[in-house]
Amino acid sequence: MPSMMDYPLGNYDGAMLVTFLILAIAGGVLAYFFFMKKKSSDFKGKWKKVHEFLNFDSLVLSWLIPVLFVIAIIFDILLAFTNLFKGSIGMFFIYFIVLPIVSRLILEQIYILLKISKDVQTIRDNNKKK
C-alpha cells in the first residue's frame, strides 16, 4: 500500500490535477477581464479593494513586515536561550544580539523598497492629474 510520501502532490490523480489547472486558468482569465482590465474608478466598496489587490495597487507586504519582525525577534530570542541552556554562551550572544539586528536590517531594506515604490506611485498619480 503506497504512503503519502509516494505522491508528492498528495493523493490526487492526474485527471484531477489537469482539471484544477484548467479551472485555475479559466478563473485567471475571468479575473483579468472582470477586474484587472478595468479602471479602479469603475468599482466601489469591496470590489474596489478586490481590484486593488489583484492589480497590486495595495501591497500586503507593507503591513506584514512588522509582524514578520516580531516573529523573527521572538524566534531569535528562543534560539538564544536554547543555546544558553545548552551551555553555548557565544551562540547565545550571537542569537540574542546579532540575529535581531540582521533581521531588522533585512526587513528595513524590504520596507524601504516598498516606501520608494509607494512614493513613486504617488508622484506618478500627481503628474497624471496635471
Secondary structure as GFF3:
##gff-version 3
##sequence-region A 1 130
A	DSSP	three_ten_helix	4	6	.	.	.	ID=ss1
A	DSSP	alpha_helix	14	31	.	.	.	ID=ss2
A	DSSP	pi_helix	32	36	.	.	.	ID=ss3
A	DSSP	three_ten_helix	40	42	.	.	.	ID=ss4
A	DSSP	alpha_helix	46	54	.	.	.	ID=ss5
A	DSSP	alpha_helix	61	86	.	.	.	ID=ss6
A	DSSP	alpha_helix	89	93	.	.	.	ID=ss7
A	DSSP	pi_helix	94	98	.	.	.	ID=ss8
A	DSSP	alpha_helix	99	129	.	.	.	ID=ss9
###
